[in-house]
Amino acid sequence: MRAYQVVEFGPPSALRISEIKAPSPGEHEILVDVAAAGVNFPDTLVVSGRYQFLPERPFVPGKEIAGVVRAVGAGVSGFARGDRVLAQLEHGAYAEQALVRPEDTFHLPAGLGFAEATAMGLVYQTAYFALRDRAGLHPGETVLVGGAAGGVGVAGIQLAKAFGARVLAAVPAAPTLSSMSVVRTCAKNCGNRSLPRRVVPASTSCSIQSAASSLALRCAHSRGAGGSL
């Protein structure tokens, strides 16, 4: 099968298309024919050799796929050949086929395309963890999403609104955005620490800590003194 491989670390242009042996599913593994693969910021870190987990070279990068199950290994239940799935993996997405684990694999509902599915993997999990697990966001609160034009930022906006929060979206330049407030950042290197000084929601107390880079600040209306993220 064909696959992109990291032979030497460098920019994305350093990736090579290679012919490699097609994998076979082992115990508790699923083999998927890849229809779409996500491209995210961590992938650039992997390709450049700056990510915290790096396999031995050469290897196939890529952390999320959508496609069709080709085969399942021994001990796998709930999945069968022909199932449409989304899956997360540490590496191996940028190939015609990929091995994934059942616990990291999800059935796709009818009507959801492969490309759309891959766009919902890593970024929405990151945004959900930041908003729910780290921030404990509640309905009626206000959340400032930095880097709102990026993948995690867009996911953060959509999830926060679904949770019943008011969203302030910080972007380098103010595009036309409906049903939310837009904060234009002060400069290219403005950074999260200076954003609170530019955001003055009425009757809000705010504090800021570092967590996810694109979900910078939570301003708590309902609980008064300062929720933080």
ABEGO torsion letter per residue (X at the ends): XBBBBBABBEBAAABBBBBBBBBBBBBGBBBBBBABBBBBAAAAAAAAGABABBBBOBBBBEABBBEBBABBBBGBBGBBBGBBBBBBBABGABBABBBBBAAABBBBBBGBBAAAAAAABAAAAAAAAAAAAAAGBBBGBBBBBBGAABAAAAAAAAAAAAAGBBBBBBBABBBBBBGBBBBBBABAAAEAAAAAAABBBBGBBBBBBBBBAABABBBBAAAEBGBBX
